[in-house]
Amino acid sequence: MAEVTRVPIQPVAKGSLTKLWLGVILAVLIGGGLAFAAMPKGLDVETLVEGEGPTIAVGDVAWVKYTGKLASTGEVFDQTQELPPQIADVVRSIFPEGSPWEMQEGAMIPGFFNGLLQMRKGGKYELFIPADQAYGDQPPPGSPIPPNADLIFEIEVTDIMSQEKYERDMAILQSMMQSQMGGPPGAAGPQGPPPVLPEGE
């Protein structure tokens, strides 16, 4: 039986393990800090149902069903509107359920924009938006949102599409509606529910 040559293991220098663990902890904290930096302070996205595929990106058109509530009282101040029955079947033959949101900075309040950028198709989320990323002290005139109100949105992402596909499908929808209603070519087609919460309105 061959004798196993024993190789002496060098003793770890005093304090090296502590430095090693501190290095690991620091790396984790830096990694967490980078992830945290991607989400504006105070904004919180809680995943209720995990989505699939890539997250929504700037330039996409995100289709979402949502309910907006005041964080302080739970009062609903806005939600996805149902399409009128006379056009619902035609619209849904081309577009998914929900409302389209063109993912361009300034097209909606910052908290909603940054929250959507954390979401995936098929996912369901609860989004908390602090007042400074919502309307601050200037809510839309006549709205039930008081000044400096934190907001909560329940959001389901039904689809994500490119701007090009959205515009192409919108042109198809307009053509279908015009032929159905007997309108002249080039007439404006029906508009779906406009995205709510534009900046500064």
Buried (B, 14 or more C-beta within 10 A) or exposed (E): EEEEEEEEEEEEEEEEEEEEEEEEEEEEEEEEEEEEEEBBEEBBBEEEEEBEEEBBEEEBBBBBBBBBBBBEEEEEBBBBEEBEEEBEEBBEEEBBBBBBBEBEEEBBBBBBBBBBBBBBBBBBBBBBBBBBBBBEEEBBEEBEBBEBBBBBBBBBBBBBBEEEEBEEBBEBBBEBBBEEEEEEEEEEBBEBEEBBBEEEE
